[in-house]
Amino acid sequence: MMTDEEVKNSPWVALRDYADKLTPEQFDFCVRERPYAALVCYADTLTPEQFDYCVCKSPIAALTYCAEKLTPEQLSYCEEKTKCKMKK
């Protein structure tokens, strides 16, 4: 188990190595701090709210790793956002 301070200092390590030992609050913190990693590693276990947050924050990861889980609206959002990033 990790302390709150350890989780705040290393959210990626917490997700990667201790996700099953985190409290729901710690897991949510890590998801919000590292949405790309959350989508890559835990898309199936995220709540709908967490998943939507991660999709909004990391549309490239959403398209790459969990496109089949996206709603039509999320898919459209991700395609538009990644198109804009590629033009810049």
N, C-alpha and C positions, 0 to 999 in steps of 0.2 A: 504494500500500500504506500502511496505517496502522500506527503503532506500537501496542504493547499499551496504553500510557498514553493515547494518543488514543482508542482503542476504549473504554477504561474511562471516560474523561471524556465521551464522546459516542456511546453505543451506538446511538441512533436515527440519527444522521448516518452512522455506520458501516454500518448496515443499509440505509439509504436510498440512499447514494451509492457504497458500496464493497463491497457484499456479495460480489461475484464476485472480489474481491481479498483477502478476509479468509482467514486460516488457519482450518482446521476448529475450532480451539479458540476463536479470536476470534469466529467466527460463532456457536458454541454459547453463548458468554458473552452476545452481543447478543440472541440468542433468549431467554435466561433473564431478561435485564434488560428486554426489551421484547416480551413475548409477544403483545400485541395486534398490534403492527406485524408481527411474524413471521407471524402467521396471515393478516393482510391481504395481505402482499406475497409470502410464501414458503411457503404451505401445501403446495404441490406438491413442494417440495424438502426439507422438514423430514424428519428421521428419524422413525420411529414414536415413539420416546421423546420427541423434541423436540415433536412434534405433540401427544402426550398431555399433556405438561407445559403447553403453551400453552393447550390446551383447559381444563385444570383452573384455570389462572390467569386466563383471560380467556374465560369461557363466553359472554358476549355477542358477542364477536368471532367465536367459533366458530359460533354460531348464525347470525349475520348474513352471514358471508363464506364459510363452508365447511361448511354443514350437510350437504350431500350426501356429504361425506367422513367424517362421524362414524359411529362404530359405534353400534349401538342403546344400548349402555351409556353412551357419551359423550353421545349425544343426550339420554337421560334425565337424566343428571347436569346438563347445561347447562340444560335446561328447568327442573329443580328449583331450581338456583342462581339463575337469572334471575327466577323466580317469587318467591323469597325476597327478592331485592333490590328488586323492584317493590313489595312489601308494606311495606317499611321506610320 
